[in-house]
Structure formats: C-alpha cells, structure tokens
Amino acid sequence: MSGSHLHEDFVDRDARRTGEQVRELGHRRLELIAVARALRLPTRATRGAALDGPNSLVTMMVSDLDSTSAPAARIRRRWAWWPLAIAAGVLLGPLDLAGQVHAPYPLAHLFNSPAVWAAAAFVFGRWASELVASAAGAVIVMIVGVESYYMADVLVRGASRSNLTSPTAIVWLVAGIVAGLGFGTAGWWASERSSWRAMLGRAALPAVFGAEAVYNVARIATEPADGRPDDLGQFAALLLVLAVAVLTVVVRGVPRPTMIRVIAVAVGAALAIGLAVNQVI
C-alpha cells in the first residue's frame, strides 16, 4: 500500500471516528436536555423563568448542580416542613395571646387581626418547597396555633379547659383550615413572577390587610362613636400602612405588567371584601 493511500485510510478512519463521537455527543446532549426538563418541573428556582430553548435548560441544570447549598436547602425544606409547621403553630398561639394582653393599643388590636394569622400562613407557604407542603403546612400552623392559643390562656391566665373545644374554638379552627389552604397556596404562587398565579398569590396578603383596613374605616363611618373602640381609626391607619408595605415588597422585582395587575387586584379585592364584610357583620 502506498504512503498516500495509507494516509487517506487514516484520514477516513479519523473522520468516521469523529463523526461517531459527534453523534454520541448529540445523543448525550438530548439525554441531558430530557433530564433537565424532568428536573426543572418540581423545583422552585426554575418556576416562572423564561426559557429560550434547550441551551437555557442545560445552563439552568448545570447551575443547579454547581450550587452546593440550593439542593441541600430544598431537601431540608422537603422533609422539615411538617415539624416546622407544628413548631410555628406552637409559637404563634402564645405570642398572639401575649400581644393581645401586653401590647399597647392600637397595636394590641393587630394581634387579634385575621390578617396577621393570614400572614403566618402566607409566609409558611412562601418558604415551603412544594405546593402540598405549602398548603398542608399552613393548615397545620393555623390549627396548632388556635389550640396553642387557648392552651396558653388556660395555663397562664387560668381559663377553662373547655375553651379548647368550645364552639368559638371550632369556628376558629375551621377558619384556620380555610386560611391555611388559601394563603399557604398564595405564598407558593407568590414565588412565580409573571403568571396568573403570581398575580393572585402576590396580591393576596396586601389585599387582606387592606380589606381589614377598609372594614374598620367603614365601621367608623357607619357605627356610633360610643359603639366602637376609640382607637379604631388609628388601627385602620396601621393596617393601611402594613398593606402598602406588604404590597411594596411583593411587587418588587416582578415585570411591570405583573406589578400593575397585582396592585389592581389587591386594591380592588381590599375595597370589595372590606365593604362586603362590613355589610354582613
């Protein structure tokens, strides 16, 4: 065999080998993209992100793998949500009771506010790593919080143990289940940035503070002065300040169209719910 033929043979074999390697790399890339698509579905970090194509998926997956703290944090949240929910509820009840008893007015009204309990459910839902954990954990926070509130009242203030199962306690437990499901889910949705879930989730918490403020303003306008607390106006102003502060936080960093929708939904819901509750109660 001549030298030129030998050289051509080596070139052909190298070309075939290179072609096989390219095809193998292509198959591996497709497998990597498929794995990335599977991995991104349950993760909080990738929800609501804009995807530009397969390369972005690979980049996101690699960035997740390069981070040593994020996966560990997700694992901790995945398994720690229910004991943390119990612990949060155990703390919520006594702290709420202590605030009602010892805080100066009008701040003491805040500890008896449904908005504060809704905020506890929302924060837990925002922290949890999965939707089920957000909703179920927030419900646990509410239920344990209600019972620990009454238990603290029994232990510290000598209240009757029958309060733990009284009709009032049952009403608050049912309300806690509803609030936990609603605001726990809203907290989870609030991790998104541009979907309808982001709009509703981010608007929920400022709306409930605003609705309670509107409700108290309506009480001032419709009830006689001797039939309501003297500091109700101050409490309404405090709730309004909190509503604006929470709204400012939840719209930070979102696209402008989402921000406008969140503000519109929060303000509209606050006005509608606050006035409707005033008509019912």
ChimeraX attribute file (.defattr): number of C-alpha atoms within 10 A of each C-alpha:
attribute: neighborCount
match mode: 1-to-1
recipient: residues
	/A:1	5
	/A:2	7
	/A:3	8
	/A:4	9
	/A:5	10
	/A:6	11
	/A:7	10
	/A:8	12
	/A:9	12
	/A:10	12
	/A:11	12
	/A:12	12
	/A:13	11
	/A:14	12
	/A:15	12
	/A:16	12
	/A:17	12
	/A:18	12
	/A:19	12
	/A:20	12
	/A:21	12
	/A:22	12
	/A:23	12
	/A:24	12
	/A:25	12
	/A:26	12
	/A:27	12
	/A:28	12
	/A:29	15
	/A:30	14
	/A:31	12
	/A:32	16
	/A:33	20
	/A:34	14
	/A:35	14
	/A:36	19
	/A:37	14
	/A:38	11
	/A:39	14
	/A:40	16
	/A:41	11
	/A:42	12
	/A:43	14
	/A:44	17
	/A:45	16
	/A:46	17
	/A:47	14
	/A:48	15
	/A:49	12
	/A:50	10
	/A:51	11
	/A:52	8
	/A:53	9
	/A:54	16
	/A:55	12
	/A:56	14
	/A:57	21
	/A:58	19
	/A:59	13
	/A:60	18
	/A:61	19
	/A:62	12
	/A:63	11
	/A:64	18
	/A:65	12
	/A:66	11
	/A:67	10
	/A:68	10
	/A:69	10
	/A:70	13
	/A:71	14
	/A:72	11
	/A:73	11
	/A:74	17
	/A:75	11
	/A:76	13
	/A:77	17
	/A:78	14
	/A:79	13
	/A:80	14
	/A:81	22
	/A:82	19
	/A:83	13
	/A:84	16
	/A:85	26
	/A:86	20
	/A:87	15
	/A:88	21
	/A:89	27
	/A:90	22
	/A:91	16
	/A:92	21
	/A:93	24
	/A:94	21
	/A:95	17
	/A:96	22
	/A:97	20
	/A:98	17
	/A:99	16
	/A:100	18
	/A:101	13
	/A:102	10
	/A:103	14
	/A:104	10
	/A:105	14
	/A:106	18
	/A:107	17
	/A:108	18
	/A:109	18
	/A:110	20
	/A:111	19
	/A:112	14
	/A:113	15
	/A:114	15
	/A:115	23
	/A:116	16
	/A:117	23
	/A:118	23
	/A:119	22
	/A:120	23
	/A:121	34
	/A:122	30
	/A:123	18
	/A:124	28
	/A:125	33
	/A:126	24
	/A:127	16
	/A:128	27
	/A:129	24
	/A:130	19
	/A:131	19
	/A:132	15
	/A:133	24
	/A:134	31
	/A:135	29
	/A:136	22
	/A:137	27
	/A:138	38
	/A:139	30
	/A:140	24
	/A:141	31
	/A:142	33
	/A:143	26
	/A:144	22
	/A:145	28
	/A:146	25
	/A:147	22
	/A:148	22
	/A:149	23
	/A:150	23
	/A:151	21
	/A:152	19
	/A:153	20
	/A:154	16
	/A:155	11
	/A:156	12
	/A:157	10
	/A:158	10
	/A:159	14
	/A:160	13
	/A:161	13
	/A:162	11
	/A:163	16
	/A:164	19
	/A:165	13
	/A:166	12
	/A:167	11
	/A:168	10
	/A:169	18
	/A:170	16
	/A:171	11
	/A:172	16
	/A:173	20
	/A:174	14
	/A:175	17
	/A:176	25
	/A:177	18
	/A:178	17
	/A:179	24
	/A:180	30
	/A:181	23
	/A:182	21
	/A:183	29
	/A:184	34
	/A:185	27
	/A:186	28
	/A:187	30
	/A:188	28
	/A:189	25
	/A:190	25
	/A:191	20
	/A:192	21
	/A:193	24
	/A:194	19
	/A:195	13
	/A:196	14
	/A:197	18
	/A:198	26
	/A:199	28
	/A:200	20
	/A:201	26
	/A:202	32
	/A:203	28
	/A:204	27
	/A:205	29
	/A:206	29
	/A:207	30
	/A:208	26
	/A:209	30
	/A:210	31
	/A:211	30
	/A:212	26
	/A:213	28
	/A:214	25
	/A:215	24
	/A:216	23
	/A:217	20
	/A:218	17
	/A:219	19
	/A:220	18
	/A:221	10
	/A:222	11
	/A:223	10
	/A:224	9
	/A:225	12
	/A:226	7
	/A:227	9
	/A:228	12
	/A:229	11
	/A:230	12
	/A:231	12
	/A:232	19
	/A:233	16
	/A:234	16
	/A:235	22
	/A:236	25
	/A:237	17
	/A:238	17
	/A:239	25
	/A:240	19
	/A:241	15
	/A:242	17
	/A:243	24
	/A:244	16
	/A:245	12
	/A:246	19
	/A:247	24
	/A:248	13
	/A:249	11
	/A:250	23
	/A:251	22
	/A:252	11
	/A:253	10
	/A:254	16
	/A:255	11
	/A:256	12
	/A:257	10
	/A:258	19
	/A:259	23
	/A:260	14
	/A:261	19
	/A:262	26
	/A:263	21
	/A:264	15
	/A:265	19
	/A:266	26
	/A:267	20
	/A:268	16
	/A:269	19
	/A:270	26
	/A:271	19
	/A:272	15
	/A:273	18
	/A:274	23
	/A:275	19
	/A:276	14
	/A:277	14
	/A:278	17
	/A:279	12
	/A:280	6
	/A:281	6
